[in-house]
Amino acid sequence: NTIIIIGFLLTLYGVSIFRKFPLKCAHVLTFLVPVFSGLFYYFTFYSPSIRIRIIFLSIYLSLVTFCSGVAMIKGKRDDLKLPVQVMAYAFFGFSAFMAGRTVWSIWAPEVTSFMNAGIIHQLTFLFSICLIVALSFSMLWLINARLVKSINDLSHLDALTGLYNRRAMEVIVPNLVNQAREKNTPISIVMTDVDDFKTINDQYGHTTGDSVMATIATIF
């Protein structure tokens, strides 16, 4: 049981880092791991009760998967919305199921053998598999979307300045011209030239010259 909750906790850490979500929830749940681990130990060796262990395990998994869903939704990374929602709803669904399992177990009779437990405990394995499949599919989808976006940015943005390159301008400028004609508005084009830029490169090196170019780009 302790290994299971640590595994889900590491998933929360991974999701939070992947989506740039604050790690406060993960840190709080980390402090609860020794508490729940102690409870598992107590209700295994000192006061054996499968039902109580199921209750505490379900409570923790419900909390950690709910926080994982929140991390997916509230993360600051600009990711494709659909896979983010699929992964988040998978977490929320599993969290709701574990909450229901907790309530069910509170009022249920003692479980004498986990292998012969009720249908709700058997469904736990099924929903766990569904969660793993949903997470694997969504994560691959997200990573692929990020790679596609990165490749697209490389083909349209200058790597040094972050400004649109000629290829991008060939697409953007005609659209701007058409919009200006439709709205009957003027278009302004700003061009700049850095005086004695070669002197900067010769005197301070190309690294400093690159920094100057990047700084000028942020101004415009």
matplotlib code that plots the C-alpha trace (Angstrom):
import matplotlib.pyplot as plt

x = [0.0, 2.8, 4.4, 1.1, 0.6, 4.3, 3.8, 0.7, 2.5, 5.4, 2.8, 1.5, 5.1, 5.6, 2.4, 3.0, 6.5, 5.3, 2.5, 4.4, 2.0, 3.1, 4.3, 2.5, -0.1, 2.5, 4.6, 1.6, 0.7, 4.4, 4.2, 1.1, 2.9, 4.6, 1.2, -0.6, 2.2, 2.1, -1.7, -1.2, 1.4, -0.8, -3.9, -1.8, 0.1, -1.5, -5.1, -5.6, -8.4, -8.5, -11.5, -9.7, -6.6, -8.9, -10.5, -7.2, -5.7, -8.8, -8.7, -5.1, -5.6, -8.7, -6.7, -3.6, -5.5, -7.8, -4.7, -3.2, -6.3, -6.1, -2.5, -3.4, -6.1, -4.4, -0.9, 0.8, 2.2, 0.5, -0.4, -3.0, -6.3, -7.9, -5.2, -5.0, -8.7, -8.6, -5.9, -7.5, -10.9, -9.3, -7.7, -11.0, -13.0, -10.6, -10.6, -14.5, -14.4, -12.0, -14.1, -17.1, -15.1, -14.2, -17.9, -18.8, -16.1, -17.1, -20.5, -19.5, -18.8, -15.3, -13.5, -12.1, -10.2, -9.3, -9.4, -13.1, -14.0, -17.1, -17.5, -16.4, -13.0, -12.7, -13.6, -10.6, -8.3, -10.3, -10.4, -6.6, -5.9, -8.2, -6.3, -2.9, -4.1, -5.6, -2.4, -0.1, -2.2, -2.6, 1.0, 2.2, -0.3, 0.9, 4.6, 3.9, 1.9, 4.8, 7.3, 5.1, 4.8, 8.5, 9.2, 6.7, 8.4, 11.8, 10.6, 8.9, 10.9, 14.5, 16.3, 18.3, 15.8, 12.5, 11.2, 9.4, 11.7, 11.2, 9.2, 6.8, 6.5, 5.6, 2.5, 1.8, 2.2, -0.4, -2.9, -2.2, -2.6, -5.9, -7.2, -6.1, -7.9, -11.1, -11.0, -9.6, -6.8, -3.1, -0.1, 3.1, 6.4, 9.3, 12.8, 15.9, 19.6, 22.3, 25.1, 28.6, 27.3, 30.4, 32.5, 30.6, 31.3, 35.0, 35.6, 33.5, 33.0, 30.0, 28.5, 28.0, 26.8, 24.2, 23.1, 22.8, 20.6, 18.4, 18.0, 17.1, 14.5, 12.8, 12.4, 10.5]
y = [0.0, 2.4, 1.7, 2.4, 5.8, 6.8, 5.8, 8.1, 10.8, 10.7, 10.9, 14.1, 15.5, 14.6, 16.2, 19.4, 19.8, 18.9, 21.5, 24.1, 23.9, 24.8, 21.9, 22.9, 20.1, 17.5, 18.6, 18.4, 14.9, 13.9, 14.8, 12.5, 9.5, 8.5, 8.9, 6.7, 4.2, 4.0, 3.4, 0.6, -1.0, -0.7, -2.2, -5.0, -6.3, -4.9, -4.6, -6.4, -5.0, -5.1, -2.8, 0.0, -0.3, 0.0, 3.2, 4.9, 3.9, 5.1, 8.4, 9.1, 8.1, 10.2, 13.2, 12.7, 12.1, 15.1, 17.2, 15.7, 16.7, 20.2, 20.4, 19.4, 22.1, 24.9, 24.4, 27.4, 25.5, 26.4, 22.9, 21.4, 21.6, 18.3, 15.9, 18.1, 17.7, 14.0, 13.5, 15.8, 14.1, 10.7, 11.9, 13.4, 10.3, 8.0, 10.4, 10.3, 6.5, 6.3, 8.7, 6.5, 3.5, 5.1, 5.8, 2.3, 0.7, 2.7, 1.2, -2.2, -5.3, -6.4, -7.9, -11.3, -11.9, -9.2, -11.7, -12.4, -8.7, -7.0, -5.7, -2.2, -3.5, -5.5, -2.5, -0.7, -2.8, -2.1, 1.7, 1.7, 0.1, 2.6, 5.5, 4.2, 3.8, 7.4, 8.9, 7.1, 8.1, 11.7, 12.1, 10.9, 13.2, 16.2, 15.5, 15.1, 18.4, 20.2, 18.8, 19.9, 23.4, 23.5, 22.5, 25.1, 27.8, 26.9, 27.3, 30.7, 32.4, 33.5, 31.4, 34.4, 37.2, 35.4, 37.6, 36.3, 35.3, 35.9, 32.7, 33.7, 37.3, 35.9, 34.5, 37.2, 40.3, 39.4, 38.7, 42.1, 43.8, 42.1, 43.0, 46.6, 46.8, 45.4, 47.8, 50.7, 51.2, 52.0, 49.7, 50.8, 49.0, 49.7, 49.0, 49.5, 49.5, 49.2, 51.6, 50.2, 46.7, 45.2, 47.2, 45.6, 42.1, 42.9, 44.6, 42.5, 39.3, 37.6, 36.5, 40.1, 41.0, 38.3, 39.7, 43.1, 41.8, 39.9, 43.0, 45.2, 42.6, 42.8, 46.5, 46.1]
z = [0.0, 0.8, -2.6, -4.3, -2.6, -3.3, -7.0, -7.3, -5.4, -7.9, -10.6, -9.0, -8.9, -12.5, -13.7, -11.6, -13.1, -16.6, -16.5, -14.4, -11.5, -7.9, -5.8, -2.6, -2.9, -3.6, -0.6, 1.7, 0.5, 0.9, 4.6, 4.9, 3.4, 6.8, 8.5, 6.1, 6.0, 9.8, 9.7, 7.1, 9.4, 12.5, 10.8, 9.3, 12.3, 15.5, 14.6, 11.3, 9.2, 5.4, 5.4, 7.3, 5.1, 2.0, 3.5, 4.2, 0.8, -1.0, 0.9, -0.1, -3.7, -4.0, -2.7, -4.8, -8.1, -7.5, -7.0, -10.2, -12.1, -10.7, -11.7, -15.3, -15.5, -13.7, -15.1, -16.7, -19.8, -23.0, -24.1, -26.5, -24.6, -25.6, -24.2, -21.1, -20.5, -21.2, -18.6, -16.1, -16.3, -16.0, -12.7, -11.6, -12.5, -10.6, -7.6, -7.5, -7.7, -4.8, -2.8, -3.5, -2.5, 0.8, 1.6, 0.6, 2.7, 5.8, 5.9, 4.5, 6.7, 7.4, 4.4, 5.3, 2.1, -0.4, -3.3, -2.4, -1.8, -3.4, -6.9, -6.0, -5.0, -8.1, -10.2, -8.7, -10.8, -13.9, -13.3, -12.5, -15.9, -17.6, -15.8, -16.9, -20.5, -20.5, -18.9, -21.3, -24.4, -23.2, -22.3, -25.7, -27.3, -25.3, -26.0, -29.7, -29.7, -28.0, -30.5, -33.5, -32.0, -31.4, -35.0, -36.3, -34.1, -35.4, -39.0, -38.4, -35.6, -35.5, -32.9, -31.6, -31.4, -31.3, -34.1, -37.2, -40.0, -43.7, -44.2, -41.6, -42.9, -46.3, -44.7, -42.2, -44.3, -47.0, -44.3, -42.6, -46.0, -46.6, -43.2, -43.6, -46.9, -45.5, -42.5, -44.5, -42.0, -42.6, -42.0, -40.4, -40.9, -38.6, -39.8, -37.6, -38.2, -35.5, -36.1, -35.9, -35.1, -36.6, -34.2, -31.3, -32.7, -33.3, -29.9, -27.5, -29.4, -31.2, -27.9, -26.8, -30.3, -30.0, -26.6, -28.2, -31.0, -28.5, -26.4, -29.4, -30.4, -27.0, -27.5, -30.8]

ax = plt.figure().add_subplot(projection="3d")
ax.plot(x, y, z, "-o")
ax.set_aspect("equal")
plt.show()
